[in-house]
């Protein structure tokens, strides 16, 4: 098992927040089959780049680019974990179009 590195910057008052997930992104090989009915949407104005959504996403579809969360909708299953873990409220769920 790969042990995540720990960053020095405090996030929500904690200094021992993991910096990376256990595996690199890219393990999913088939796109979402179209059954997702809701999807997460990131408000870039509210996103502080804390990486909690990145760390908790069970499918590893969230990346941090320019200190903001970016979601790969090809592989997102719409579970909503990122929305629930986002303390600043930057990720909301909306009905799939």
N, C-alpha and C positions, 0 to 999 in steps of 0.2 A: 504494500500500500504506500502510495506517495503521500508524504506529509506536506500540507500546504505551508507556504511561508507566511510569516506574520509581519504586518506592516507596523511602522513606528507611529504613524499619524493616528490620533484618536478619532474614533467614529462613534457618535452618540455617547461619548464619555468613556468608551472602552479602548484601550491601547492594544489589546491582543486579538484583533479581528483578523481572520485569515485573509491573505491577499489573493489567493488563487483557489480554484476548485481542485479536486483531486486529479482530474483528467483534462487534457486539452480539448477544445471544441473540435467538432468535426466527426464525431462517432456515429451520428445519425446519418443514414444513407438514403432513406426514402422520405419523400415530402409528405406533409399532412394529407391524409386521404380525403379531406373535405368534410369531415364530420364535426369540425369545430363550430359551435354556434355563437360563442362570444370570444373576444380577443382583447389582449391588453394593449393600451395605448399610452405612450409616454408623453407627459407634458414637459417639454424641455425647459420651460421657465421654472418649474418647481424642482426638477431633478438636480440633486447636489453631488451626484457621482459617488455615493457612499458604497456602491457595489453589493448591497445586500440582495437585490433582485438577482444579480449575477451569481452570487454564491448559493442562493436557495432554489434557483430554477432547476427542476429535476431533469430537464432535457438539454440543458446547456445552450439554450438558444439566445441568450442575452449576452451582448458584449458591451464594453464601455469604450466609446469613441468620443474624443474631445471632452472628456469628463461628464458624459451623458450616456444614459442607457439606450441601447439600440436593440430591437427585437427582430429576429429572423423569422418572419411569418411562415416561411416554407415548412418549418419544422415545429413551430409552436402548436401545442395541442389545446391551449386555452384553459388551463387548469386554474389560473387565478392566484397561484401562490405568490407570484411577484407583486401583485396588487395588494395582497394582505400583508406582506412583509415590508412594504414601502412606507416608512414612517413619515416622510414629508408629504405623502399623498400624491406623488408625481405619476403614479401608474393607476389608471382607471380601466374598468372593463366596459366594453361596448359591444352591442350586437353585431355579429358578422354581416357584412353587406354582400 
